[in-house]
Amino acid sequence: MGGPGGRAEGVWLTWKIWGLTLNRAENALSFASMLFTIGDDVFNNGGAGENTVTSVATFLVGGASPDPLADLIIDGYASGYNHGIFNGIRPMFSSGELFKK
């Protein structure tokens, strides 16, 4: 197994383990959450609304991020949105406010 030596090798190995195990599980759970959110939005609101937009955006950005810490921040935002703490994607970009009032 190639990679840098010393502490850097430990970091590299940790990233490899994360990418091959936990990150895949987290991506599968995020994908399931996105599908359930879309289903709920369509069933209860008759179409894709703010919940769907926010869920799809956080899923795509989180899935594109190779960094577990950045993914954790994205997941924290998504969870905060689901609990009514943060604004959705569209209101946040139009008003510039992260937190709901």
Phi and psi restraints in degrees (range 20) as a CNS / XPLOR table:
assign (resid 1 and name C) (resid 2 and name N)
       (resid 2 and name CA) (resid 2 and name C) 1.0 -82.5 20.0 2
assign (resid 2 and name N) (resid 2 and name CA)
       (resid 2 and name C) (resid 3 and name N) 1.0 163.6 20.0 2
assign (resid 2 and name C) (resid 3 and name N)
       (resid 3 and name CA) (resid 3 and name C) 1.0 150.0 20.0 2
assign (resid 3 and name N) (resid 3 and name CA)
       (resid 3 and name C) (resid 4 and name N) 1.0 169.2 20.0 2
assign (resid 3 and name C) (resid 4 and name N)
       (resid 4 and name CA) (resid 4 and name C) 1.0 -69.2 20.0 2
assign (resid 4 and name N) (resid 4 and name CA)
       (resid 4 and name C) (resid 5 and name N) 1.0 156.2 20.0 2
assign (resid 4 and name C) (resid 5 and name N)
       (resid 5 and name CA) (resid 5 and name C) 1.0 -89.5 20.0 2
assign (resid 5 and name N) (resid 5 and name CA)
       (resid 5 and name C) (resid 6 and name N) 1.0 168.2 20.0 2
assign (resid 5 and name C) (resid 6 and name N)
       (resid 6 and name CA) (resid 6 and name C) 1.0 73.4 20.0 2
assign (resid 6 and name N) (resid 6 and name CA)
       (resid 6 and name C) (resid 7 and name N) 1.0 -143.7 20.0 2
assign (resid 6 and name C) (resid 7 and name N)
       (resid 7 and name CA) (resid 7 and name C) 1.0 -62.0 20.0 2
assign (resid 7 and name N) (resid 7 and name CA)
       (resid 7 and name C) (resid 8 and name N) 1.0 -36.7 20.0 2
assign (resid 7 and name C) (resid 8 and name N)
       (resid 8 and name CA) (resid 8 and name C) 1.0 -61.0 20.0 2
assign (resid 8 and name N) (resid 8 and name CA)
       (resid 8 and name C) (resid 9 and name N) 1.0 -35.1 20.0 2
assign (resid 8 and name C) (resid 9 and name N)
       (resid 9 and name CA) (resid 9 and name C) 1.0 -65.5 20.0 2
assign (resid 9 and name N) (resid 9 and name CA)
       (resid 9 and name C) (resid 10 and name N) 1.0 -37.8 20.0 2
assign (resid 9 and name C) (resid 10 and name N)
       (resid 10 and name CA) (resid 10 and name C) 1.0 -63.3 20.0 2
assign (resid 10 and name N) (resid 10 and name CA)
       (resid 10 and name C) (resid 11 and name N) 1.0 -41.8 20.0 2
assign (resid 10 and name C) (resid 11 and name N)
       (resid 11 and name CA) (resid 11 and name C) 1.0 -65.5 20.0 2
assign (resid 11 and name N) (resid 11 and name CA)
       (resid 11 and name C) (resid 12 and name N) 1.0 -45.0 20.0 2
assign (resid 11 and name C) (resid 12 and name N)
       (resid 12 and name CA) (resid 12 and name C) 1.0 -59.9 20.0 2
assign (resid 12 and name N) (resid 12 and name CA)
       (resid 12 and name C) (resid 13 and name N) 1.0 -44.8 20.0 2
assign (resid 12 and name C) (resid 13 and name N)
       (resid 13 and name CA) (resid 13 and name C) 1.0 -64.5 20.0 2
assign (resid 13 and name N) (resid 13 and name CA)
       (resid 13 and name C) (resid 14 and name N) 1.0 -40.3 20.0 2
assign (resid 13 and name C) (resid 14 and name N)
       (resid 14 and name CA) (resid 14 and name C) 1.0 -61.3 20.0 2
assign (resid 14 and name N) (resid 14 and name CA)
       (resid 14 and name C) (resid 15 and name N) 1.0 -43.6 20.0 2
assign (resid 14 and name C) (resid 15 and name N)
       (resid 15 and name CA) (resid 15 and name C) 1.0 -63.4 20.0 2
assign (resid 15 and name N) (resid 15 and name CA)
       (resid 15 and name C) (resid 16 and name N) 1.0 -38.9 20.0 2
assign (resid 15 and name C) (resid 16 and name N)
       (resid 16 and name CA) (resid 16 and name C) 1.0 -63.9 20.0 2
assign (resid 16 and name N) (resid 16 and name CA)
       (resid 16 and name C) (resid 17 and name N) 1.0 -45.6 20.0 2
assign (resid 16 and name C) (resid 17 and name N)
       (resid 17 and name CA) (resid 17 and name C) 1.0 -62.3 20.0 2
assign (resid 17 and name N) (resid 17 and name CA)
       (resid 17 and name C) (resid 18 and name N) 1.0 -44.1 20.0 2
assign (resid 17 and name C) (resid 18 and name N)
       (resid 18 and name CA) (resid 18 and name C) 1.0 -58.8 20.0 2
assign (resid 18 and name N) (resid 18 and name CA)
       (resid 18 and name C) (resid 19 and name N) 1.0 -46.8 20.0 2
assign (resid 18 and name C) (resid 19 and name N)
       (resid 19 and name CA) (resid 19 and name C) 1.0 -65.8 20.0 2
assign (resid 19 and name N) (resid 19 and name CA)
       (resid 19 and name C) (resid 20 and name N) 1.0 -32.6 20.0 2
assign (resid 19 and name C) (resid 20 and name N)
       (resid 20 and name CA) (resid 20 and name C) 1.0 -89.5 20.0 2
assign (resid 20 and name N) (resid 20 and name CA)
       (resid 20 and name C) (resid 21 and name N) 1.0 -17.4 20.0 2
assign (resid 20 and name C) (resid 21 and name N)
       (resid 21 and name CA) (resid 21 and name C) 1.0 -126.0 20.0 2
assign (resid 21 and name N) (resid 21 and name CA)
       (resid 21 and name C) (resid 22 and name N) 1.0 -80.3 20.0 2
assign (resid 21 and name C) (resid 22 and name N)
       (resid 22 and name CA) (resid 22 and name C) 1.0 -63.1 20.0 2
assign (resid 22 and name N) (resid 22 and name CA)
       (resid 22 and name C) (resid 23 and name N) 1.0 -39.1 20.0 2
assign (resid 22 and name C) (resid 23 and name N)
       (resid 23 and name CA) (resid 23 and name C) 1.0 -65.2 20.0 2
assign (resid 23 and name N) (resid 23 and name CA)
       (resid 23 and name C) (resid 24 and name N) 1.0 -36.5 20.0 2
assign (resid 23 and name C) (resid 24 and name N)
       (resid 24 and name CA) (resid 24 and name C) 1.0 -66.0 20.0 2
assign (resid 24 and name N) (resid 24 and name CA)
       (resid 24 and name C) (resid 25 and name N) 1.0 -40.9 20.0 2
assign (resid 24 and name C) (resid 25 and name N)
       (resid 25 and name CA) (resid 25 and name C) 1.0 -64.8 20.0 2
assign (resid 25 and name N) (resid 25 and name CA)
       (resid 25 and name C) (resid 26 and name N) 1.0 -42.4 20.0 2
assign (resid 25 and name C) (resid 26 and name N)
       (resid 26 and name CA) (resid 26 and name C) 1.0 -64.3 20.0 2
assign (resid 26 and name N) (resid 26 and name CA)
       (resid 26 and name C) (resid 27 and name N) 1.0 -39.9 20.0 2
assign (resid 26 and name C) (resid 27 and name N)
       (resid 27 and name CA) (resid 27 and name C) 1.0 -64.7 20.0 2
assign (resid 27 and name N) (resid 27 and name CA)
       (resid 27 and name C) (resid 28 and name N) 1.0 -39.6 20.0 2
assign (resid 27 and name C) (resid 28 and name N)
       (resid 28 and name CA) (resid 28 and name C) 1.0 -64.3 20.0 2
assign (resid 28 and name N) (resid 28 and name CA)
       (resid 28 and name C) (resid 29 and name N) 1.0 -42.2 20.0 2
assign (resid 28 and name C) (resid 29 and name N)
       (resid 29 and name CA) (resid 29 and name C) 1.0 -67.4 20.0 2
assign (resid 29 and name N) (resid 29 and name CA)
       (resid 29 and name C) (resid 30 and name N) 1.0 -39.4 20.0 2
assign (resid 29 and name C) (resid 30 and name N)
       (resid 30 and name CA) (resid 30 and name C) 1.0 -64.3 20.0 2
assign (resid 30 and name N) (resid 30 and name CA)
       (resid 30 and name C) (resid 31 and name N) 1.0 -38.7 20.0 2
assign (resid 30 and name C) (resid 31 and name N)
       (resid 31 and name CA) (resid 31 and name C) 1.0 -64.9 20.0 2
assign (resid 31 and name N) (resid 31 and name CA)
       (resid 31 and name C) (resid 32 and name N) 1.0 -43.5 20.0 2
assign (resid 31 and name C) (resid 32 and name N)
       (resid 32 and name CA) (resid 32 and name C) 1.0 -62.8 20.0 2
assign (resid 32 and name N) (resid 32 and name CA)
       (resid 32 and name C) (resid 33 and name N) 1.0 -42.2 20.0 2
assign (resid 32 and name C) (resid 33 and name N)
       (resid 33 and name CA) (resid 33 and name C) 1.0 -61.1 20.0 2
assign (resid 33 and name N) (resid 33 and name CA)
       (resid 33 and name C) (resid 34 and name N) 1.0 -41.9 20.0 2
assign (resid 33 and name C) (resid 34 and name N)
       (resid 34 and name CA) (resid 34 and name C) 1.0 -63.2 20.0 2
assign (resid 34 and name N) (resid 34 and name CA)
       (resid 34 and name C) (resid 35 and name N) 1.0 -43.6 20.0 2
assign (resid 34 and name C) (resid 35 and name N)
       (resid 35 and name CA) (resid 35 and name C) 1.0 -62.7 20.0 2
assign (resid 35 and name N) (resid 35 and name CA)
       (resid 35 and name C) (resid 36 and name N) 1.0 -42.9 20.0 2
assign (resid 35 and name C) (resid 36 and name N)
       (resid 36 and name CA) (resid 36 and name C) 1.0 -65.3 20.0 2
assign (resid 36 and name N) (resid 36 and name CA)
       (resid 36 and name C) (resid 37 and name N) 1.0 -37.1 20.0 2
assign (resid 36 and name C) (resid 37 and name N)
       (resid 37 and name CA) (resid 37 and name C) 1.0 -65.3 20.0 2
assign (resid 37 and name N) (resid 37 and name CA)
       (resid 37 and name C) (resid 38 and name N) 1.0 -44.5 20.0 2
assign (resid 37 and name C) (resid 38 and name N)
       (resid 38 and name CA) (resid 38 and name C) 1.0 -61.4 20.0 2
assign (resid 38 and name N) (resid 38 and name CA)
       (resid 38 and name C) (resid 39 and name N) 1.0 -45.7 20.0 2
assign (resid 38 and name C) (resid 39 and name N)
       (resid 39 and name CA) (resid 39 and name C) 1.0 -59.6 20.0 2
assign (resid 39 and name N) (resid 39 and name CA)
       (resid 39 and name C) (resid 40 and name N) 1.0 -43.6 20.0 2
assign (resid 39 and name C) (resid 40 and name N)
       (resid 40 and name CA) (resid 40 and name C) 1.0 -64.6 20.0 2
assign (resid 40 and name N) (resid 40 and name CA)
       (resid 40 and name C) (resid 41 and name N) 1.0 -43.6 20.0 2
assign (resid 40 and name C) (resid 41 and name N)
       (resid 41 and name CA) (resid 41 and name C) 1.0 -61.4 20.0 2
assign (resid 41 and name N) (resid 41 and name CA)
       (resid 41 and name C) (resid 42 and name N) 1.0 -46.3 20.0 2
assign (resid 41 and name C) (resid 42 and name N)
       (resid 42 and name CA) (resid 42 and name C) 1.0 -66.5 20.0 2
assign (resid 42 and name N) (resid 42 and name CA)
       (resid 42 and name C) (resid 43 and name N) 1.0 -43.5 20.0 2
assign (resid 42 and name C) (resid 43 and name N)
       (resid 43 and name CA) (resid 43 and name C) 1.0 -67.9 20.0 2
assign (resid 43 and name N) (resid 43 and name CA)
       (resid 43 and name C) (resid 44 and name N) 1.0 -44.4 20.0 2
assign (resid 43 and name C) (resid 44 and name N)
       (resid 44 and name CA) (resid 44 and name C) 1.0 -89.1 20.0 2
assign (resid 44 and name N) (resid 44 and name CA)
       (resid 44 and name C) (resid 45 and name N) 1.0 -27.4 20.0 2
assign (resid 44 and name C) (resid 45 and name N)
       (resid 45 and name CA) (resid 45 and name C) 1.0 -115.6 20.0 2
assign (resid 45 and name N) (resid 45 and name CA)
       (resid 45 and name C) (resid 46 and name N) 1.0 -2.8 20.0 2
assign (resid 45 and name C) (resid 46 and name N)
       (resid 46 and name CA) (resid 46 and name C) 1.0 77.0 20.0 2
assign (resid 46 and name N) (resid 46 and name CA)
       (resid 46 and name C) (resid 47 and name N) 1.0 9.4 20.0 2
assign (resid 46 and name C) (resid 47 and name N)
       (resid 47 and name CA) (resid 47 and name C) 1.0 173.7 20.0 2
assign (resid 47 and name N) (resid 47 and name CA)
       (resid 47 and name C) (resid 48 and name N) 1.0 177.7 20.0 2
assign (resid 47 and name C) (resid 48 and name N)
       (resid 48 and name CA) (resid 48 and name C) 1.0 -74.3 20.0 2
assign (resid 48 and name N) (resid 48 and name CA)
       (resid 48 and name C) (resid 49 and name N) 1.0 124.3 20.0 2
assign (resid 48 and name C) (resid 49 and name N)
       (resid 49 and name CA) (resid 49 and name C) 1.0 -118.7 20.0 2
assign (resid 49 and name N) (resid 49 and name CA)
       (resid 49 and name C) (resid 50 and name N) 1.0 -156.7 20.0 2
assign (resid 49 and name C) (resid 50 and name N)
       (resid 50 and name CA) (resid 50 and name C) 1.0 -60.8 20.0 2
assign (resid 50 and name N) (resid 50 and name CA)
       (resid 50 and name C) (resid 51 and name N) 1.0 -36.4 20.0 2
assign (resid 50 and name C) (resid 51 and name N)
       (resid 51 and name CA) (resid 51 and name C) 1.0 -61.3 20.0 2
assign (resid 51 and name N) (resid 51 and name CA)
       (resid 51 and name C) (resid 52 and name N) 1.0 -43.0 20.0 2
assign (resid 51 and name C) (resid 52 and name N)
       (resid 52 and name CA) (resid 52 and name C) 1.0 -66.3 20.0 2
assign (resid 52 and name N) (resid 52 and name CA)
       (resid 52 and name C) (resid 53 and name N) 1.0 -46.0 20.0 2
assign (resid 52 and name C) (resid 53 and name N)
       (resid 53 and name CA) (resid 53 and name C) 1.0 -58.7 20.0 2
assign (resid 53 and name N) (resid 53 and name CA)
       (resid 53 and name C) (resid 54 and name N) 1.0 -46.6 20.0 2
assign (resid 53 and name C) (resid 54 and name N)
       (resid 54 and name CA) (resid 54 and name C) 1.0 -66.8 20.0 2
assign (resid 54 and name N) (resid 54 and name CA)
       (resid 54 and name C) (resid 55 and name N) 1.0 -42.3 20.0 2
assign (resid 54 and name C) (resid 55 and name N)
       (resid 55 and name CA) (resid 55 and name C) 1.0 -64.5 20.0 2
assign (resid 55 and name N) (resid 55 and name CA)
       (resid 55 and name C) (resid 56 and name N) 1.0 -45.0 20.0 2
assign (resid 55 and name C) (resid 56 and name N)
       (resid 56 and name CA) (resid 56 and name C) 1.0 -65.0 20.0 2
assign (resid 56 and name N) (resid 56 and name CA)
       (resid 56 and name C) (resid 57 and name N) 1.0 -43.1 20.0 2
assign (resid 56 and name C) (resid 57 and name N)
       (resid 57 and name CA) (resid 57 and name C) 1.0 -62.9 20.0 2
assign (resid 57 and name N) (resid 57 and name CA)
       (resid 57 and name C) (resid 58 and name N) 1.0 -46.3 20.0 2
assign (resid 57 and name C) (resid 58 and name N)
       (resid 58 and name CA) (resid 58 and name C) 1.0 -68.0 20.0 2
assign (resid 58 and name N) (resid 58 and name CA)
       (resid 58 and name C) (resid 59 and name N) 1.0 -34.6 20.0 2
assign (resid 58 and name C) (resid 59 and name N)
       (resid 59 and name CA) (resid 59 and name C) 1.0 -64.7 20.0 2
assign (resid 59 and name N) (resid 59 and name CA)
       (resid 59 and name C) (resid 60 and name N) 1.0 -46.6 20.0 2
assign (resid 59 and name C) (resid 60 and name N)
       (resid 60 and name CA) (resid 60 and name C) 1.0 -66.6 20.0 2
assign (resid 60 and name N) (resid 60 and name CA)
       (resid 60 and name C) (resid 61 and name N) 1.0 -44.5 20.0 2
assign (resid 60 and name C) (resid 61 and name N)
       (resid 61 and name CA) (resid 61 and name C) 1.0 -67.7 20.0 2
assign (resid 61 and name N) (resid 61 and name CA)
       (resid 61 and name C) (resid 62 and name N) 1.0 -42.8 20.0 2
assign (resid 61 and name C) (resid 62 and name N)
       (resid 62 and name CA) (resid 62 and name C) 1.0 -64.2 20.0 2
assign (resid 62 and name N) (resid 62 and name CA)
       (resid 62 and name C) (resid 63 and name N) 1.0 -38.7 20.0 2
assign (resid 62 and name C) (resid 63 and name N)
       (resid 63 and name CA) (resid 63 and name C) 1.0 -70.1 20.0 2
assign (resid 63 and name N) (resid 63 and name CA)
       (resid 63 and name C) (resid 64 and name N) 1.0 -27.7 20.0 2
assign (resid 63 and name C) (resid 64 and name N)
       (resid 64 and name CA) (resid 64 and name C) 1.0 -82.2 20.0 2
assign (resid 64 and name N) (resid 64 and name CA)
       (resid 64 and name C) (resid 65 and name N) 1.0 -16.2 20.0 2
assign (resid 64 and name C) (resid 65 and name N)
       (resid 65 and name CA) (resid 65 and name C) 1.0 -83.7 20.0 2
assign (resid 65 and name N) (resid 65 and name CA)
       (resid 65 and name C) (resid 66 and name N) 1.0 120.8 20.0 2
assign (resid 65 and name C) (resid 66 and name N)
       (resid 66 and name CA) (resid 66 and name C) 1.0 -81.7 20.0 2
assign (resid 66 and name N) (resid 66 and name CA)
       (resid 66 and name C) (resid 67 and name N) 1.0 -9.5 20.0 2
assign (resid 66 and name C) (resid 67 and name N)
       (resid 67 and name CA) (resid 67 and name C) 1.0 -92.6 20.0 2
assign (resid 67 and name N) (resid 67 and name CA)
       (resid 67 and name C) (resid 68 and name N) 1.0 120.2 20.0 2
assign (resid 67 and name C) (resid 68 and name N)
       (resid 68 and name CA) (resid 68 and name C) 1.0 -61.3 20.0 2
assign (resid 68 and name N) (resid 68 and name CA)
       (resid 68 and name C) (resid 69 and name N) 1.0 -32.5 20.0 2
assign (resid 68 and name C) (resid 69 and name N)
       (resid 69 and name CA) (resid 69 and name C) 1.0 -70.9 20.0 2
assign (resid 69 and name N) (resid 69 and name CA)
       (resid 69 and name C) (resid 70 and name N) 1.0 -39.9 20.0 2
assign (resid 69 and name C) (resid 70 and name N)
       (resid 70 and name CA) (resid 70 and name C) 1.0 -64.6 20.0 2
assign (resid 70 and name N) (resid 70 and name CA)
       (resid 70 and name C) (resid 71 and name N) 1.0 -40.3 20.0 2
assign (resid 70 and name C) (resid 71 and name N)
       (resid 71 and name CA) (resid 71 and name C) 1.0 -63.1 20.0 2
assign (resid 71 and name N) (resid 71 and name CA)
       (resid 71 and name C) (resid 72 and name N) 1.0 -37.5 20.0 2
assign (resid 71 and name C) (resid 72 and name N)
       (resid 72 and name CA) (resid 72 and name C) 1.0 -63.4 20.0 2
assign (resid 72 and name N) (resid 72 and name CA)
       (resid 72 and name C) (resid 73 and name N) 1.0 -41.1 20.0 2
assign (resid 72 and name C) (resid 73 and name N)
       (resid 73 and name CA) (resid 73 and name C) 1.0 -64.5 20.0 2
assign (resid 73 and name N) (resid 73 and name CA)
       (resid 73 and name C) (resid 74 and name N) 1.0 -42.7 20.0 2
assign (resid 73 and name C) (resid 74 and name N)
       (resid 74 and name CA) (resid 74 and name C) 1.0 -63.4 20.0 2
assign (resid 74 and name N) (resid 74 and name CA)
       (resid 74 and name C) (resid 75 and name N) 1.0 -43.5 20.0 2
assign (resid 74 and name C) (resid 75 and name N)
       (resid 75 and name CA) (resid 75 and name C) 1.0 -64.4 20.0 2
assign (resid 75 and name N) (resid 75 and name CA)
       (resid 75 and name C) (resid 76 and name N) 1.0 -36.0 20.0 2
assign (resid 75 and name C) (resid 76 and name N)
       (resid 76 and name CA) (resid 76 and name C) 1.0 -64.4 20.0 2
assign (resid 76 and name N) (resid 76 and name CA)
       (resid 76 and name C) (resid 77 and name N) 1.0 -40.9 20.0 2
assign (resid 76 and name C) (resid 77 and name N)
       (resid 77 and name CA) (resid 77 and name C) 1.0 -62.9 20.0 2
assign (resid 77 and name N) (resid 77 and name CA)
       (resid 77 and name C) (resid 78 and name N) 1.0 -46.6 20.0 2
assign (resid 77 and name C) (resid 78 and name N)
       (resid 78 and name CA) (resid 78 and name C) 1.0 -60.7 20.0 2
assign (resid 78 and name N) (resid 78 and name CA)
       (resid 78 and name C) (resid 79 and name N) 1.0 -41.7 20.0 2
assign (resid 78 and name C) (resid 79 and name N)
       (resid 79 and name CA) (resid 79 and name C) 1.0 -66.1 20.0 2
assign (resid 79 and name N) (resid 79 and name CA)
       (resid 79 and name C) (resid 80 and name N) 1.0 -42.4 20.0 2
assign (resid 79 and name C) (resid 80 and name N)
       (resid 80 and name CA) (resid 80 and name C) 1.0 -62.7 20.0 2
assign (resid 80 and name N) (resid 80 and name CA)
       (resid 80 and name C) (resid 81 and name N) 1.0 -36.4 20.0 2
assign (resid 80 and name C) (resid 81 and name N)
       (resid 81 and name CA) (resid 81 and name C) 1.0 -63.8 20.0 2
assign (resid 81 and name N) (resid 81 and name CA)
       (resid 81 and name C) (resid 82 and name N) 1.0 -46.7 20.0 2
assign (resid 81 and name C) (resid 82 and name N)
       (resid 82 and name CA) (resid 82 and name C) 1.0 -61.7 20.0 2
assign (resid 82 and name N) (resid 82 and name CA)
       (resid 82 and name C) (resid 83 and name N) 1.0 -27.4 20.0 2
assign (resid 82 and name C) (resid 83 and name N)
       (resid 83 and name CA) (resid 83 and name C) 1.0 -96.5 20.0 2
assign (resid 83 and name N) (resid 83 and name CA)
       (resid 83 and name C) (resid 84 and name N) 1.0 7.8 20.0 2
assign (resid 83 and name C) (resid 84 and name N)
       (resid 84 and name CA) (resid 84 and name C) 1.0 81.1 20.0 2
assign (resid 84 and name N) (resid 84 and name CA)
       (resid 84 and name C) (resid 85 and name N) 1.0 16.0 20.0 2
assign (resid 84 and name C) (resid 85 and name N)
       (resid 85 and name CA) (resid 85 and name C) 1.0 -88.8 20.0 2
assign (resid 85 and name N) (resid 85 and name CA)
       (resid 85 and name C) (resid 86 and name N) 1.0 -43.5 20.0 2
assign (resid 85 and name C) (resid 86 and name N)
       (resid 86 and name CA) (resid 86 and name C) 1.0 -105.8 20.0 2
assign (resid 86 and name N) (resid 86 and name CA)
       (resid 86 and name C) (resid 87 and name N) 1.0 152.8 20.0 2
assign (resid 86 and name C) (resid 87 and name N)
       (resid 87 and name CA) (resid 87 and name C) 1.0 -69.6 20.0 2
assign (resid 87 and name N) (resid 87 and name CA)
       (resid 87 and name C) (resid 88 and name N) 1.0 159.5 20.0 2
assign (resid 87 and name C) (resid 88 and name N)
       (resid 88 and name CA) (resid 88 and name C) 1.0 -73.8 20.0 2
assign (resid 88 and name N) (resid 88 and name CA)
       (resid 88 and name C) (resid 89 and name N) 1.0 176.9 20.0 2
assign (resid 88 and name C) (resid 89 and name N)
       (resid 89 and name CA) (resid 89 and name C) 1.0 -60.4 20.0 2
assign (resid 89 and name N) (resid 89 and name CA)
       (resid 89 and name C) (resid 90 and name N) 1.0 -52.3 20.0 2
assign (resid 89 and name C) (resid 90 and name N)
       (resid 90 and name CA) (resid 90 and name C) 1.0 -65.1 20.0 2
assign (resid 90 and name N) (resid 90 and name CA)
       (resid 90 and name C) (resid 91 and name N) 1.0 -48.5 20.0 2
assign (resid 90 and name C) (resid 91 and name N)
       (resid 91 and name CA) (resid 91 and name C) 1.0 -62.5 20.0 2
assign (resid 91 and name N) (resid 91 and name CA)
       (resid 91 and name C) (resid 92 and name N) 1.0 -34.9 20.0 2
assign (resid 91 and name C) (resid 92 and name N)
       (resid 92 and name CA) (resid 92 and name C) 1.0 -66.2 20.0 2
assign (resid 92 and name N) (resid 92 and name CA)
       (resid 92 and name C) (resid 93 and name N) 1.0 -41.2 20.0 2
assign (resid 92 and name C) (resid 93 and name N)
       (resid 93 and name CA) (resid 93 and name C) 1.0 -75.3 20.0 2
assign (resid 93 and name N) (resid 93 and name CA)
       (resid 93 and name C) (resid 94 and name N) 1.0 -27.8 20.0 2
assign (resid 93 and name C) (resid 94 and name N)
       (resid 94 and name CA) (resid 94 and name C) 1.0 -82.2 20.0 2
assign (resid 94 and name N) (resid 94 and name CA)
       (resid 94 and name C) (resid 95 and name N) 1.0 -36.8 20.0 2
assign (resid 94 and name C) (resid 95 and name N)
       (resid 95 and name CA) (resid 95 and name C) 1.0 -99.9 20.0 2
assign (resid 95 and name N) (resid 95 and name CA)
       (resid 95 and name C) (resid 96 and name N) 1.0 -18.9 20.0 2
assign (resid 95 and name C) (resid 96 and name N)
       (resid 96 and name CA) (resid 96 and name C) 1.0 78.9 20.0 2
assign (resid 96 and name N) (resid 96 and name CA)
       (resid 96 and name C) (resid 97 and name N) 1.0 6.5 20.0 2
assign (resid 96 and name C) (resid 97 and name N)
       (resid 97 and name CA) (resid 97 and name C) 1.0 -102.1 20.0 2
assign (resid 97 and name N) (resid 97 and name CA)
       (resid 97 and name C) (resid 98 and name N) 1.0 125.8 20.0 2
assign (resid 97 and name C) (resid 98 and name N)
       (resid 98 and name CA) (resid 98 and name C) 1.0 -78.0 20.0 2
assign (resid 98 and name N) (resid 98 and name CA)
       (resid 98 and name C) (resid 99 and name N) 1.0 -44.2 20.0 2
assign (resid 98 and name C) (resid 99 and name N)
       (resid 99 and name CA) (resid 99 and name C) 1.0 -90.2 20.0 2
assign (resid 99 and name N) (resid 99 and name CA)
       (resid 99 and name C) (resid 100 and name N) 1.0 142.5 20.0 2
assign (resid 99 and name C) (resid 100 and name N)
       (resid 100 and name CA) (resid 100 and name C) 1.0 -73.2 20.0 2
assign (resid 100 and name N) (resid 100 and name CA)
       (resid 100 and name C) (resid 101 and name N) 1.0 150.1 20.0 2
